[in-house]
Amino acid sequence: MIRRILTGLGLSTAIIAGGTAAMAQSEVIIGARESGSTTYVAGAAIASIVSDGTDLTGKVMSAAGANVWMPMMDYREVDMGVVTHYEAWLGWKGQGGFNSAHDIRAVVVGGGINVGLYVMDDAPIQSRAEIAGLRIASEYSASPAIGTYALAEIANAGLGWDDMDAIPRASLYAGQREDVTEGRLDVFYASVGSGVTGELDTTLGIRFLGLDTSDEALARMRDVYPALVTEVEAGPPGIDEPMSLAYLATYVVGHVNVSEDTVYQVTKAMYENNADFTAINASLRGWTSDRFATADVVIPYHDGAIRYFKEAGIWTDEMQAHQDMLLAEAG
């Protein structure tokens, strides 16, 4: 059971909670996207595991996107966060909507999420080839990386924002229910297994549109960002048959100034209580400890995480060489 978790109700709540965390490291504030997202589910699970498996109390703060909570890390108002690998890289570099580079480090590489476009189940649209000119959310000013991902989805169909009736939105999930239920948009972007898609599929019926996997279509996507693609089996909300969809690896990141001991405790709790992820929510079955440490990470690991990985005997020479390369790149 998820317990002892603070849900962020706004910036002021986070600042109060963050101030407490800064005065004494008795709690860990974890940034995540708003309720209804898969990153929020992961953040809540991590908060529960930290609360149950350490002397710390885990608390999750929800926000529209990583470019809201990541700057708060610089002031110790947030300690860690759940973010896609691409957003972690952008935040580390200070690119793509992040106004400056943030001194963040990877804690673990978690399970990824599949993402894509969906329509109402009774819509006449059968494939992405038919979405030109339809109403779709765009920009995502509070989380620009989401706008990049969504642009890649329509690029797969040979389209750009000018080919759509693109309507700006601040965040991915705030208002998405209303966009669906009130008929504001025709095509929607979301992660597979998110709370929003589960609710909408149960009440109204939705249908994801698989990717065009031709070399040309995938190349168009990868001109936008380095998209990964996996096969998704039938079963999740909105997916009644196997299809290919984009895949975003998920990271837990922490600010470099979070103490080594704190990050060590959090990493150890996640690793040694790994089964709790699936027990808390079946959608987190991809959060397996065998992928927590990898030589393919795109930002350096935190010293506290490395300390535990070495203790557990899973830190390799290849991982250390990759770590050294990333640190040299950071200067």
WOVEN-V852344 format. One line per field, one symbol per residue. ss: DSSP state (H for helix, E for strand, C for the rest). phi: phi as a letter, one per 20 degrees, with the letter a starting at -180 (. if undefined). burial: I if it has 9 or more other ideal C-beta (glycine too) atoms within 8 Angstrom, else O. A space follows every 10 residues. Layout:
# WOVEN-V852344
ss->???
phi->???
burial->???
This chain:
# WOVEN-V852344
ss->CCCCCCECCC HHHHHHHHHH HHHCCCEEEE EEECCCCHHH HHHHHHHHHH HHHCCCEEEE EEECCHHHHH HHHCCCCCCE EEEEHHHHHH HHHCCCCCCC CCCEEEEEEC CCEEEEEEEE CCCCCCCHHH CCCCEEEEEC CCCHHHHHHH HHHHHCCCCC HHHCEEEEEC CCCCCHHHHH HCCCCCEEEE ECCCHHHHHH HHHCCEEEEC CCCCHHHHHH HHCCCCCEEE EECCCCCCCC CCEEEEEECE EEEEECCCCH HHHHHHHHHH HHCCHHHHHH CHHHCCCCHH HCCCCCCCCC ECHHHHHHHH HHCCCCHHHH HHHHHHHHHH C
phi->.fbldeefdq ffffffffff fffbfdbced ebffgoefff gfffffgfff fedbeedecd debfaffeef ffffdmecec adbfgfffff ffemcloefb fdedcfdbee fececreccf fefffdbffd egnefbfbml gebgffffff fffffgemdc ffedeedfce cfdfnfgfgf femfcdccda efnfgfffff ffecncbfdf ffefgfffff fffebffdcc edffqfgnce bgbebfcdfd dedcffeffg fffgffffff fedgffgfff bffeffedff dgdbedfdcf ffgfffgfgf femdedffff ffgfffffff m
burial->OOOOIIOIOO OOIIIOIIII IOOOOOIIII IIIIOIIIII IIIIIIIIII IIIIOIIIII IIIIIIIIII IIIOOIIIII IIIIIIIIII IIOIOOIIOO OIOIIIIIII IIIIIIIIII IOOOIOOIOO IOOIIIIIII OIIIIIIIII IIIIIIIOIO OOOIOIIOIO IIIOOIIOII OOOOIIIIII IIIIIIIIII IOOIOIIIII IIOOOOIIOI IIOIIOIIII OIOOOOIIIO OOIIIIIIII IIIIIOOIOI OIIIIIIIII IOIIOIIIOI OOOIIOIOOO IIIOOOIOII IIIIIIIIIO OOOOIOOOII IIIOOIOOOO O
